[in-house]
Amino acid sequence: MTAAPTDLAARYLGELATQRQLSPHTIAAYRRDLQELSILAGHEDWQKLSHHDIRRFAAKLHAGGQSPRSIARKLSGWRGFFDWLAHQLVLSANPVEGVRAPRRPKTLPKALSVDDAVQLMEANAHGHPEPAELCDRAMFELLYSSGLRVSELVSLDMVYTEGGNGLPASLGWLDLQAGEVVVTGKGRRMRRVPVGAPARAALSAWLAVRPVARDGSAALFLSSRGTRMTPRVVQTRLKAHALRAGTPVHVHPHVLRHSFASHVLQSSGDLRAVQELLGHASITSTQIYTALDFQHLAAVYDKAHPRAKTK
């Protein structure tokens, strides 16, 4: 090589700082990644490093306990360096191109038990609640009853509104008489989802006291300012409600969606139906709930089967 690896790395980092004007924190991270590459390569000529070498380095990092996320970041930094190096020297190919970090282990979504979900929905259900409480109850019941994403929930209008060419003007609407909501999910895919009896009752109670929206819109759920509800407000209110109810886990809107999917699958065993209800484009996205269902069955087995209990 025409220059030592450390000299090339220093030149590269200097250009990142002056030409791309990256932050000192980012430059420091790139410097650490290149130092680690230097240690892994040892006395090997960087110009002669191959895909096999980079894969070996990544495997060594993984064996040393580094996470797939951390390794992916290092590979990205190395890839950028070798792209730059190709303009300084003659390289047959970028040795990092096509090398992927180890796969991240899939984390299972959190779901409430059936008892915890029912307790959460029924908490503080008596008395004479204020309109804001009725709004909250209707939102939480609908999230759990229909498995909506929070973005779908806050996009709902009270009724169907027609736009140009007979197309709906809203992204979603409530059909209380039919007992269903129509929502627009990811990929602009529309779907109809049933609404259970408790959710319908909560929605009726909310609609009876819903004030006129400040902007005159047909938004189903309104904030205290009279404007369309936002995902952040729903998240904050649900967290506070769960704390008051004594729910044993942190609850956010997606937990209710996961709970909906898990509980429907436990009862029906129909994965394809759960896919349709959730609005997943691929059955692969839905299959993670089979693991949740197995966890539930395994927990029941451990509690009930006499030979599963440890002495």
Sequence and secondary structure as in RCSB ss.txt:
>XXXX:A:sequence
MTAAPTDLAARYLGELATQRQLSPHTIAAYRRDLQELSILAGHEDWQKLSHHDIRRFAAKLHAGGQSPRSIARKL
SGWRGFFDWLAHQLVLSANPVEGVRAPRRPKTLPKALSVDDAVQLMEANAHGHPEPAELCDRAMFELLYSSGLRV
SELVSLDMVYTEGGNGLPASLGWLDLQAGEVVVTGKGRRMRRVPVGAPARAALSAWLAVRPVARDGSAALFLSSR
GTRMTPRVVQTRLKAHALRAGTPVHVHPHVLRHSFASHVLQSSGDLRAVQELLGHASITSTQIYTALDFQHLAAV
YDKAHPRAKTK
>XXXX:A:secstr
  S HHHHHHHHHHHHHHTS   HHHHHHHHHHHHHHHHHHTTS GGG  HHHHHHHHHHHHHTT  HHHHHHHH
HHHHHHHHHHHHHS  SS TTTT               HHHHHHHHHTT SS   HHHHHHHHHHHHHHHH   H
HHHHTEESS  B GGG BSSSEEEETTTTEEEEE GGG EEEEE  HHHHHHHHHHHHH    TT   BSSB TT
SSB  HHHHHHHHHHHHHHHT SS   HHHHHHHHHHHHHHHH  HHHHHHHHT SSHHHHTHHHHHHHHHHHHH
HHHH TTTS  
